[in-house]
């Protein structure tokens, strides 16, 4: 059973009979520890694909399952039940400093403020953004902003991390280190699905293409061949 599965997903924002739809039978299986990059041109539906994968938007047809359970089932806490959607915007109401934005989610889950701050600092250090803790979100450059956004998501310990265009606006000189971070998080066992409009950002990832509503590539990870054990005499 896959960790996250999209099964023949359809999505359209128009009721016109000739509208081809944003997603047309998109299928994908995601396993723990995978890094998947979905490439597509502008207005190809990349962001919609990711929002449907995270249960933020419901498909018109087909199903999205997390650990075998349909995200539309009653009582399923989509973003609190193992799927983390990386949000890059910062709400002023969550506090003036970066660390406040990481701590608030833990406090909402019942952690003490001291523990929430400890976890927040640890998450920032994990993404190599520890120096950003006391800064204001508006002071961050694009590379720092995405690292902080990732930290704010992984502090909640999701099993699947969804990131829409992680390298957008990021200087070419620091993109490699950002991609290395994603690979490192995948090695920790987190399944990561990203979207991108830059084909140079696919290194090390299972790459798929979203075009005309269809997801092309290898929808399921390739399994290693099974080698039978030799019975010892």
MARDRENLUM-47299 format. One line per 10 residues: their letters; for each residue x, y, z of N, C-alpha, C. Coordinates in Angstrom, 1 decimal, always signed. Example, Ala and Ser with C-alpha at 12.3 -4.5 7.8 and 13.67 -1.06 7.14 Angstrom:
// MARDRENLUM-47299
AS> +13.2/-5.7/+7.8/+12.3/-4.5/+7.8/+13.2/-3.3/+7.8; +12.8/-2.2/+7.1/+13.7/-1.1/+7.1/+12.9/+0.0/+7.9
END
This chain:
// MARDRENLUM-47299
XXXXXXXXXX> +0.8/-1.2/+0.0/+0.0/+0.0/+0.0/+0.9/+1.2/+0.0; +0.6/+2.2/-0.9/+1.4/+3.4/-1.0/+1.0/+4.3/+0.1; +2.0/+5.2/+0.5/+1.8/+6.2/+1.5/+0.7/+7.2/+1.0; +0.9/+7.7/-0.2/-0.1/+8.6/-0.8/-0.4/+8.2/-2.2; -1.6/+8.1/-2.6/-2.0/+7.7/-3.9/-3.1/+8.6/-4.5; -2.8/+9.0/-5.7/-3.8/+9.6/-6.6/-4.3/+8.6/-7.6; -5.6/+8.3/-7.6/-6.1/+7.3/-8.5/-7.1/+7.9/-9.5; -6.6/+8.0/-10.7/-7.4/+8.5/-11.9/-8.2/+9.8/-11.5; -7.4/+10.8/-11.0/-8.0/+12.0/-10.5/-8.4/+12.9/-11.7; -9.6/+13.5/-11.6/-10.1/+14.5/-12.6/-10.4/+15.8/-11.8
XXXXXXXXXX> -10.1/+16.9/-12.4/-10.4/+18.2/-11.8/-10.6/+19.2/-12.9; -11.7/+20.0/-12.8/-12.0/+21.0/-13.8/-12.6/+22.2/-13.0; -12.4/+23.4/-13.5/-13.0/+24.6/-12.9/-14.0/+25.2/-13.8; -14.5/+24.4/-14.8/-15.5/+24.9/-15.8/-16.5/+23.8/-16.0; -17.8/+24.2/-16.2/-18.8/+23.2/-16.5/-19.0/+23.1/-18.0; -18.2/+23.8/-18.8/-18.4/+23.7/-20.2/-18.1/+22.2/-20.7; -18.9/+21.7/-21.5/-18.7/+20.3/-21.9/-17.4/+20.0/-22.7; -16.8/+21.0/-23.3/-15.6/+20.8/-24.1/-14.4/+21.2/-23.3; -14.5/+21.6/-22.0/-13.4/+22.0/-21.2/-12.6/+20.7/-20.9; -11.3/+20.7/-21.3/-10.5/+19.4/-21.1/-10.2/+19.1/-19.7
XXXXXXXXXX> -10.3/+20.2/-18.8/-10.0/+19.9/-17.4/-8.6/+20.2/-17.0; -8.3/+20.5/-15.8/-7.0/+20.8/-15.3/-6.2/+19.5/-15.1; -7.0/+18.5/-14.5/-6.4/+17.2/-14.3/-7.3/+16.1/-15.0; -6.7/+15.3/-15.8/-7.4/+14.3/-16.6/-6.9/+12.9/-16.3; -7.5/+12.2/-15.4/-7.0/+10.8/-15.1/-5.7/+10.7/-14.5; -5.3/+11.7/-13.7/-3.9/+11.7/-13.1/-3.8/+10.7/-12.0; -2.8/+9.8/-12.1/-2.5/+8.8/-11.1/-1.1/+8.9/-10.7; -0.9/+8.6/-9.4/+0.5/+8.7/-8.8/+0.5/+7.9/-7.5; +1.6/+7.2/-7.3/+1.8/+6.5/-6.0/+3.1/+7.0/-5.4; +3.0/+7.4/-4.2/+4.2/+8.0/-3.5/+4.5/+7.1/-2.3
XXXXXXXXXX> +5.8/+6.8/-2.2/+6.3/+5.9/-1.0/+7.1/+6.8/-0.1; +7.3/+6.3/+1.1/+8.1/+7.0/+2.1/+9.5/+7.1/+1.6; +10.1/+8.3/+1.8/+11.5/+8.5/+1.5/+11.7/+8.9/+0.0; +10.6/+9.1/-0.7/+10.8/+9.5/-2.1/+10.8/+11.0/-2.3; +11.5/+11.4/-3.3/+11.5/+12.8/-3.8/+10.9/+12.8/-5.2; +9.8/+13.4/-5.4/+9.1/+13.5/-6.7/+9.0/+14.9/-7.1; +9.3/+15.2/-8.4/+9.2/+16.5/-9.0/+8.2/+16.4/-10.1; +7.2/+17.2/-10.1/+6.2/+17.3/-11.2/+6.5/+18.6/-12.0; +6.9/+18.5/-13.2/+7.3/+19.6/-14.0/+6.1/+20.0/-14.9; +5.9/+21.3/-15.1/+4.8/+21.7/-16.1/+5.0/+23.1/-16.4
XXXXXXXXXX> +4.5/+23.5/-17.6/+4.6/+24.9/-18.0/+3.6/+25.7/-17.2; +3.7/+27.0/-17.3/+2.8/+28.0/-16.6/+1.4/+27.7/-17.0; +0.5/+27.7/-16.0/-0.9/+27.4/-16.2/-1.2/+25.9/-16.6; -0.3/+25.1/-16.3/-0.5/+23.6/-16.6/-1.3/+22.9/-15.5; -1.5/+23.6/-14.4/-2.3/+22.9/-13.3/-1.4/+22.4/-12.2; -0.1/+22.8/-12.2/+0.8/+22.3/-11.2/+0.3/+22.5/-9.8; -0.1/+23.8/-9.5/-0.5/+24.1/-8.1/-1.8/+23.4/-7.8; -2.7/+23.3/-8.7/-4.0/+22.6/-8.5/-3.7/+21.1/-8.2; -2.8/+20.5/-8.9/-2.4/+19.1/-8.7/-2.0/+18.9/-7.3; -1.1/+19.9/-6.8/-0.6/+19.7/-5.4/-1.7/+19.9/-4.4
XXXXXXXXXX> -2.6/+20.9/-4.6/-3.7/+21.1/-3.7/-4.6/+19.9/-3.6; -4.9/+19.3/-4.7/-5.7/+18.1/-4.7/-5.0/+17.0/-4.0; -3.7/+16.8/-4.3/-2.9/+15.8/-3.6/-2.9/+15.9/-2.1; -3.0/+17.2/-1.6/-3.0/+17.4/-0.2/-4.4/+17.5/+0.4; -5.4/+17.3/-0.4/-6.8/+17.3/+0.2/-7.3/+18.7/+0.4; -6.6/+19.7/-0.1/-7.1/+21.1/+0.1/-8.3/+21.3/-0.9; -8.2/+20.8/-2.1/-9.3/+20.8/-3.0/-9.7/+19.4/-3.3; -11.0/+19.1/-3.5/-11.5/+17.8/-3.7/-11.5/+17.5/-5.2; -11.1/+16.3/-5.7/-11.2/+16.0/-7.1/-12.7/+15.9/-7.5; -12.9/+16.1/-8.8/-14.3/+15.9/-9.4/-14.6/+14.4/-9.5
XXXXXXXXXX> -13.5/+13.7/-9.8/-13.7/+12.2/-9.9/-12.3/+11.6/-9.6; -12.4/+10.3/-9.3/-11.2/+9.6/-8.8/-11.0/+9.8/-7.3; -9.9/+9.4/-6.8/-9.7/+9.4/-5.4/-8.2/+9.7/-5.0; -8.1/+10.4/-3.8/-6.8/+10.6/-3.3/-6.8/+9.9/-1.9; -5.8/+9.0/-1.7/-5.8/+8.2/-0.5/-4.4/+8.4/+0.2; -4.5/+8.5/+1.6/-3.3/+8.6/+2.4/-3.4/+7.3/+3.3; -2.4/+6.5/+3.2/-2.3/+5.2/+3.9/-3.6/+4.4/+3.6; -4.0/+4.4/+2.4/-5.2/+3.6/+2.0/-6.5/+4.2/+2.3; -6.6/+5.4/+2.9/-7.8/+6.0/+3.3/-8.1/+7.2/+2.5; -9.3/+7.2/+1.9/-9.7/+8.3/+1.0/-9.8/+9.6/+1.9
XXXXXXXXXX> -9.2/+10.7/+1.3/-9.1/+11.9/+2.1/-10.5/+12.6/+2.3; -11.5/+12.1/+1.5/-12.8/+12.7/+1.6/-13.7/+12.0/+2.6; -13.2/+11.0/+3.3/-13.9/+10.3/+4.3/-14.2/+11.2/+5.5; -15.4/+11.2/+6.0/-15.7/+12.0/+7.2/-14.8/+11.8/+8.3; -14.4/+12.9/+9.0/-13.5/+12.8/+10.1/-12.1/+12.8/+9.8; -11.7/+12.8/+8.5/-10.3/+12.7/+8.1/-9.7/+14.1/+8.2; -8.7/+14.3/+9.2/-8.1/+15.6/+9.3/-6.9/+15.6/+8.3; -7.2/+16.3/+7.2/-6.3/+16.2/+6.0/-4.9/+16.7/+6.4; -4.8/+18.0/+6.7/-3.4/+18.5/+6.9/-2.9/+18.3/+8.3; -3.7/+17.6/+9.2/-3.2/+17.3/+10.5/-2.9/+15.8/+10.7
XXXXXXXXXX> -3.2/+15.1/+9.6/-3.1/+13.6/+9.7/-2.0/+13.0/+8.9; -0.8/+13.7/+8.8/+0.3/+13.2/+8.1/+0.7/+13.8/+6.8; -0.1/+14.7/+6.3/+0.3/+15.4/+5.1/+0.6/+16.9/+5.4; +1.8/+17.4/+5.0/+2.1/+18.7/+5.3/+2.2/+19.5/+4.0; +1.4/+20.6/+3.9/+1.4/+21.5/+2.7/+2.3/+22.7/+3.1; +3.3/+22.9/+2.4/+4.3/+23.9/+2.7/+3.7/+25.3/+2.3; +3.3/+26.1/+3.2/+2.7/+27.4/+3.0/+3.8/+28.5/+3.1; +4.0/+29.3/+2.1/+5.1/+30.3/+2.1/+4.7/+31.6/+2.7; +3.4/+31.9/+2.8/+3.0/+33.1/+3.3/+3.0/+33.1/+4.8; +3.1/+34.3/+5.4/+3.2/+34.4/+6.9/+2.1/+35.3/+7.4
XXXXXXXXXX> +1.3/+34.9/+8.3/+0.2/+35.7/+8.8/+0.7/+36.5/+10.0; +0.5/+37.8/+10.0/+1.0/+38.7/+11.0/+0.4/+38.3/+12.4; -0.8/+37.7/+12.4/-1.4/+37.3/+13.7/-0.7/+36.2/+14.4; +0.2/+35.5/+13.7/+1.0/+34.4/+14.3/+2.2/+34.8/+15.0; +2.5/+36.1/+15.0/+3.7/+36.6/+15.7/+4.6/+37.4/+14.9; +5.5/+38.3/+15.5/+6.4/+39.1/+14.8/+7.6/+38.4/+14.2; +8.0/+37.4/+14.9/+9.3/+36.7/+14.5/+9.1/+35.3/+13.9; +10.1/+34.9/+13.2/+10.0/+33.6/+12.5/+9.7/+32.5/+13.5; +10.4/+32.5/+14.7/+10.2/+31.4/+15.6/+8.8/+31.3/+16.1; +8.1/+32.5/+16.2/+6.7/+32.5/+16.6/+5.9/+31.7/+15.7
XXXXXXXXXX> +6.2/+31.8/+14.4/+5.4/+31.1/+13.3/+5.6/+29.6/+13.4; +6.7/+29.1/+13.9/+7.0/+27.7/+14.1/+6.4/+27.2/+15.4; +6.4/+28.0/+16.4/+5.9/+27.5/+17.7/+4.4/+27.4/+17.8; +3.7/+28.3/+17.0/+2.2/+28.4/+17.2/+1.5/+27.1/+16.9; +2.0/+26.4/+15.9/+1.4/+25.1/+15.5/+1.5/+24.1/+16.6; +2.6/+24.0/+17.3/+2.8/+23.1/+18.4/+2.0/+23.5/+19.6; +1.9/+24.8/+19.9/+1.0/+25.2/+21.0/-0.4/+24.8/+20.7; -0.8/+25.0/+19.5/-2.2/+24.6/+19.1/-2.5/+23.1/+19.3; -1.4/+22.3/+19.3/-1.5/+20.9/+19.5/-1.4/+20.5/+21.0; -1.2/+21.5/+21.8/-1.1/+21.2/+23.2/+0.2/+21.2/+23.9
XXXXXXXXXX> +1.3/+21.6/+23.1/+2.6/+21.7/+23.7/+2.8/+22.9/+24.5; +3.6/+22.9/+25.5/+3.9/+24.1/+26.3/+4.7/+25.0/+25.4; +4.7/+26.3/+25.7/+5.4/+27.3/+24.9/+6.9/+27.0/+24.9; +7.5/+26.5/+26.0/+8.9/+26.2/+26.1/+9.2/+25.1/+25.1; +8.4/+24.0/+25.2/+8.6/+22.9/+24.3/+8.4/+23.3/+22.8; +7.4/+24.1/+22.6/+7.1/+24.5/+21.2/+8.3/+25.3/+20.6; +8.9/+26.2/+21.4/+10.1/+26.9/+21.0/+11.3/+26.0/+20.7; +11.4/+25.0/+21.6/+12.5/+24.1/+21.4/+12.4/+23.3/+20.1; +11.2/+22.9/+19.8/+10.9/+22.2/+18.5/+11.1/+23.1/+17.3; +10.7/+24.3/+17.5/+10.8/+25.3/+16.4/+12.3/+25.6/+16.1
XXXXXXXXXX> +13.1/+25.8/+17.1/+14.5/+26.0/+16.9/+15.2/+24.8/+16.2; +14.8/+23.6/+16.7/+15.4/+22.4/+16.1/+15.0/+22.2/+14.6; +13.8/+22.6/+14.3/+13.4/+22.5/+12.9/+14.1/+23.5/+12.0; +14.3/+24.7/+12.5/+15.1/+25.7/+11.8/+16.6/+25.2/+11.6; +17.1/+24.6/+12.6/+18.5/+24.1/+12.5/+18.5/+23.0/+11.5; +17.5/+22.1/+11.4/+17.5/+21.0/+10.5/+17.5/+21.5/+9.0; +16.9/+22.6/+8.8/+16.9/+23.2/+7.4/+18.0/+24.2/+7.2; +18.9/+24.3/+8.1/+20.0/+25.3/+8.1/+19.5/+26.7/+8.0; +18.6/+27.0/+8.8/+18.0/+28.4/+8.9/+17.9/+28.8/+10.4; +18.8/+28.3/+11.2/+18.7/+28.6/+12.6/+18.9/+30.1/+12.9
XXXXXXXXXX> +19.7/+30.8/+12.0/+20.0/+32.2/+12.2/+18.7/+33.1/+11.9; +17.7/+32.5/+11.4/+16.5/+33.3/+11.0/+15.5/+33.4/+12.2; +15.7/+32.6/+13.2/+14.7/+32.5/+14.3/+14.2/+33.8/+14.8; +15.1/+34.8/+15.1/+14.7/+36.1/+15.7/+14.4/+37.1/+14.7; +14.4/+36.8/+13.4/+14.1/+37.8/+12.4/+12.7/+37.9/+12.0; +12.3/+38.9/+11.4/+10.9/+39.1/+10.9/+10.8/+38.4/+9.5; +9.6/+37.8/+9.2/+9.4/+37.2/+7.9/+9.7/+38.1/+6.7; +9.4/+39.4/+6.9/+9.6/+40.3/+5.8/+11.1/+40.5/+5.5; +12.0/+40.2/+6.4/+13.4/+40.4/+6.3/+14.1/+39.2/+5.5; +13.4/+38.1/+5.3/+14.0/+36.9/+4.7/+14.1/+37.1/+3.2
XXXXXXXXXX> +15.2/+36.6/+2.6/+15.3/+36.5/+1.2/+14.6/+35.2/+0.7; +14.4/+35.1/-0.6/+13.6/+33.9/-1.1/+14.1/+32.6/-0.6; +15.4/+32.4/-0.6/+16.0/+31.1/-0.2/+15.7/+30.9/+1.3; +15.9/+31.9/+2.1/+15.6/+31.8/+3.5/+14.1/+31.5/+3.8; +13.3/+32.2/+3.0/+11.8/+32.1/+3.2/+11.3/+30.7/+2.9; +11.9/+30.0/+1.9/+11.4/+28.6/+1.6/+12.0/+27.7/+2.7; +13.2/+27.9/+3.1/+13.7/+27.1/+4.2/+12.9/+27.2/+5.5; +12.5/+28.4/+5.8/+11.7/+28.6/+7.0/+10.3/+28.0/+6.8; +9.7/+28.1/+5.6/+8.4/+27.5/+5.3/+8.5/+26.0/+5.4; +9.6/+25.4/+5.0/+9.8/+23.9/+5.1/+9.9/+23.6/+6.6
XXXXXXXXXX> +10.7/+24.4/+7.4/+10.8/+24.1/+8.8/+9.5/+24.2/+9.5; +8.7/+25.2/+9.1/+7.4/+25.4/+9.8/+6.5/+24.2/+9.5; +6.7/+23.5/+8.4/+5.9/+22.3/+8.0/+6.4/+21.1/+8.7; +7.7/+20.9/+8.7/+8.3/+19.6/+9.2/+8.3/+19.6/+10.7; +8.1/+20.7/+11.4/+8.0/+20.7/+12.8/+6.8/+20.0/+13.3; +5.8/+19.9/+12.4/+4.6/+19.1/+12.7/+4.7/+17.7/+12.4; +5.9/+17.2/+11.9/+6.2/+15.8/+11.7/+5.3/+15.2/+10.7; +5.1/+15.7/+9.5/+4.3/+15.1/+8.5/+5.0/+13.9/+7.9; +4.3/+13.0/+7.3/+4.9/+11.9/+6.6/+5.1/+12.2/+5.1; +4.2/+13.1/+4.6/+4.3/+13.6/+3.3/+4.4/+15.1/+3.3
XXXXXXXXXX> +5.4/+15.6/+2.5/+5.6/+17.0/+2.4/+5.3/+17.5/+1.0; +4.4/+18.4/+0.8/+4.1/+19.0/-0.5/+4.6/+20.4/-0.6; +5.4/+20.7/-1.7/+6.0/+22.0/-1.8/+5.7/+22.5/-3.3; +5.1/+23.6/-3.4/+4.8/+24.2/-4.7/+6.0/+25.1/-5.1; +6.7/+24.7/-6.1/+7.8/+25.5/-6.7/+8.8/+26.0/-5.6; +9.5/+25.1/-5.0/+10.4/+25.5/-3.9/+11.6/+26.4/-4.4; +11.9/+26.4/-5.7/+13.1/+27.2/-6.1/+12.7/+28.5/-6.8; +11.4/+28.8/-6.8/+11.0/+30.0/-7.5/+11.5/+31.3/-6.8; +12.2/+32.1/-7.5/+12.8/+33.3/-7.0/+14.1/+33.1/-6.3; +14.5/+31.9/-6.2/+15.8/+31.6/-5.5/+17.0/+31.7/-6.4
XXXXXXXXXX> +18.0/+32.4/-6.0/+19.2/+32.6/-6.8/+19.8/+31.2/-7.2; +20.3/+31.2/-8.5/+20.8/+30.0/-9.0/+22.0/+29.4/-8.2; +22.7/+30.3/-7.5/+23.9/+29.9/-6.8/+23.5/+29.1/-5.5; +22.3/+29.2/-5.1/+21.9/+28.5/-3.8/+20.9/+27.4/-4.1; +20.5/+27.2/-5.3/+19.5/+26.2/-5.6/+20.0/+24.8/-5.3; +21.2/+24.6/-5.6/+21.8/+23.2/-5.4/+21.7/+22.8/-3.9; +22.0/+23.8/-3.0/+21.9/+23.5/-1.6/+20.5/+23.3/-1.1; +19.5/+23.9/-1.8/+18.1/+23.7/-1.4/+17.7/+22.4/-1.9; +18.1/+22.0/-3.1/+17.7/+20.6/-3.6/+18.4/+19.6/-2.7; +19.6/+19.8/-2.3/+20.3/+18.9/-1.4/+19.5/+18.7/-0.1
XXXXXXXXXX> +18.9/+19.8/+0.4/+18.1/+19.7/+1.6/+16.9/+18.8/+1.4; +16.2/+19.0/+0.3/+15.1/+18.1/+0.0/+15.5/+16.6/-0.1; +16.6/+16.4/-0.7/+17.1/+15.0/-0.8/+17.4/+14.4/+0.6; +18.0/+15.3/+1.4/+18.3/+14.9/+2.8/+17.1/+14.6/+3.6; +16.0/+15.4/+3.5/+14.8/+15.2/+4.2/+14.1/+13.9/+3.7; +14.2/+13.6/+2.4/+13.7/+12.3/+1.9/+14.5/+11.1/+2.5; +15.8/+11.3/+2.6/+16.5/+10.2/+3.2/+16.1/+10.0/+4.7; +15.6/+11.0/+5.3/+15.0/+10.8/+6.7/+13.7/+10.0/+6.7; +13.2/+9.8/+5.5/+11.9/+9.0/+5.4/+10.7/+9.8/+5.0; +10.8/+11.1/+4.9/+9.7/+11.9/+4.5/+9.5/+11.8/+3.0
XXXXXXXXXX> +8.3/+11.5/+2.6/+7.9/+11.6/+1.1/+7.7/+13.0/+0.7; +8.4/+13.4/-0.3/+8.3/+14.8/-0.8/+7.8/+14.9/-2.2; +6.8/+15.7/-2.4/+6.3/+15.9/-3.8/+6.4/+17.4/-4.0; +7.1/+17.8/-5.1/+7.2/+19.2/-5.4/+6.7/+19.4/-6.8; +6.4/+20.7/-7.1/+6.1/+21.1/-8.5/+7.1/+22.1/-8.9; +7.4/+22.2/-10.2/+8.4/+23.1/-10.7/+8.1/+23.4/-12.2; +8.5/+24.6/-12.6/+8.5/+25.0/-14.0/+9.9/+25.1/-14.6; +10.9/+24.6/-13.8/+12.3/+24.7/-14.1/+12.8/+23.2/-14.2; +13.1/+22.8/-15.4/+13.6/+21.4/-15.6/+14.9/+21.1/-15.0; +15.7/+22.2/-14.7/+17.0/+22.0/-14.0/+16.8/+21.6/-12.6
XXXXXXXXXX> +15.6/+21.6/-12.0/+15.4/+21.3/-10.6/+14.9/+19.9/-10.4; +15.2/+19.0/-11.4/+14.7/+17.6/-11.3/+15.7/+16.6/-10.9; +17.0/+17.1/-10.7/+18.1/+16.2/-10.4/+17.8/+15.5/-9.1; +18.0/+14.1/-9.1/+17.8/+13.3/-8.0/+16.4/+12.9/-7.6; +15.4/+13.5/-8.4/+14.0/+13.2/-8.1/+13.4/+12.3/-9.1; +12.3/+11.6/-8.8/+11.5/+10.9/-9.8/+10.7/+11.9/-10.5; +11.0/+12.1/-11.7/+10.4/+13.3/-12.5/+9.2/+12.8/-13.3; +8.2/+13.7/-13.2/+7.0/+13.5/-14.0/+6.6/+14.8/-14.7; +5.8/+14.8/-15.7/+5.4/+16.0/-16.5/+3.9/+16.1/-16.5; +3.4/+17.3/-16.2/+2.0/+17.6/-16.2/+1.7/+18.4/-17.5
XXXXXXXXXX> +1.0/+17.9/-18.4/+0.7/+18.6/-19.7/-0.7/+18.2/-20.2; -1.4/+19.3/-20.5/-2.8/+19.1/-21.0/-3.6/+18.2/-20.1; -3.4/+18.4/-18.8/-4.2/+17.7/-17.8/-3.7/+16.3/-17.5; -2.7/+15.8/-18.2/-2.3/+14.4/-18.0/-0.9/+14.4/-17.4; -0.8/+13.5/-16.4/+0.5/+13.3/-15.7/+1.3/+12.2/-16.4; +2.4/+12.5/-16.9/+3.2/+11.6/-17.7/+4.5/+11.3/-17.0; +5.0/+10.1/-17.1/+6.2/+9.6/-16.4/+5.9/+8.2/-15.8; +6.7/+7.9/-14.8/+6.5/+6.7/-14.1/+5.6/+6.9/-12.9; +4.3/+6.5/-12.9/+3.4/+6.8/-11.8/+3.6/+6.1/-10.5; +4.4/+5.0/-10.6/+4.7/+4.2/-9.4/+6.2/+4.0/-9.3
XXXXXXXXXX> +6.8/+4.0/-8.1/+8.2/+3.7/-8.0/+8.6/+2.3/-8.5; +9.8/+2.3/-9.1/+10.2/+1.0/-9.5/+10.7/+0.1/-8.4; +10.3/-1.1/-8.3/+10.6/-2.0/-7.2/+11.9/-2.7/-7.5; +12.7/-2.9/-6.5/+14.0/-3.7/-6.7/+13.6/-5.1/-7.0; +14.4/-5.9/-7.8/+14.1/-7.3/-8.0/+14.2/-8.1/-6.7; +13.4/-9.1/-6.6/+13.4/-9.9/-5.4/+14.5/-11.0/-5.6; +15.4/-11.1/-4.8/+16.5/-12.1/-4.9/+16.2/-13.2/-3.9; +15.9/-14.4/-4.3/+15.6/-15.5/-3.3/+16.8/-15.9/-2.5; +16.5/-16.1/-1.2/+17.6/-16.6/-0.3/+17.9/-18.0/-0.6; +19.2/-18.3/-0.6/+19.7/-19.6/-0.8/+19.7/-20.4/+0.5
XXX> +19.0/-21.5/+0.5/+19.0/-22.3/+1.7/+20.4/-23.0/+1.9; +20.8/-22.7/+3.2/+22.1/-23.3/+3.5/+22.0/-24.8/+3.8; +23.1/-25.5/+3.4/+23.1/-26.9/+3.6/+23.3/-27.3/+5.0
END
